[in-house]
Amino acid sequence: MTIRVLIADDQMMVREGFSVLLGAMPDIEVVGEAVNGRDAVERVRELSPDVVLMDIRMPELNGIEATREIVAADGGAKVLVLTTFDLDEYVYQALRAGASGFLLKDASARQLADGVRVVAAGEALLAPSVTKRLITEFSKLSDEPRLSATARAAYGDLTDRETEVLVLIAQGLSNAEIAERLVVAESTIKTHVSRVLVKLGLRDRTQAAVFAYEARLVTPG
């Protein structure tokens, strides 16, 4: 199936460039553009894209707040954050807002297209150049878990195997890699992942990774 993409960036040249790159892909269709965060929220409501390429620094409503509104609307659109700013605070804030992935704007056309495909498929995507920074940011958190009472109760419902899978997700392993590590079928891991997301009330693997770090199930380093 064709992946429908909305591009949100306040720079026209960036929007046009991404449109040309992605439009050349047979399985990707650029269905619209947005010039700021508020426009992005409205266009998502109108067009129902599968993936939103979201700039962070935009007028009226920044990309992080726009991401938060889009995810809260629960329309099914996944957000792939694109920025030139390789800074800890943006990585962490974007993921907490519900972004499913994070890439820098200097990514190649292939990396961009692959990123869209990965996020559309419900997987997490973190550019290698920012992964260490993300872990560093988590390491700055207090030693106490940053979970609400509801989240703590949901975590308590996980089985030992589901907790094990959650930790491996946070470590960046794919379903195939987790299956190999635990010596089970990949289909079994997919089932575990689905149950983890449902029990914790999470949208995707990226949110699961954030949950695991904030619950102190994974120690940075």
Salt bridges, closest charged atoms under 4 A:
ASP9 OD2 - LYS105 NZ 2.69
ASP27 OD2 - ARG117 NE 2.68
GLU33 OE1 - ARG15 NE 3.15
GLU46 OE1 - ARG43 NH1 3.25
ASP55 OD1 - LYS105 NZ 3.32
GLU65 OE2 - ARG68 NH1 2.73
GLU69 OE1 - ARG38 NH1 2.94
ASP86 OD2 - ARG133 NE 3.31
ASP88 OD1 - ARG133 NH1 3.98
ASP88 OD2 - LYS140 NZ 3.54
ASP114 OD2 - ARG110 NE 3.83
ASP114 OD1 - ARG117 NH1 2.88
GLU123 OE1 - ARG205 NE 3.07
GLU137 OE1 - LYS140 NZ 3.69
GLU162 OE1 - LYS199 NZ 2.85
GLU164 OE1 - ARG161 NE 3.01
GLU214 OE2 - ARG96 NH1 2.22
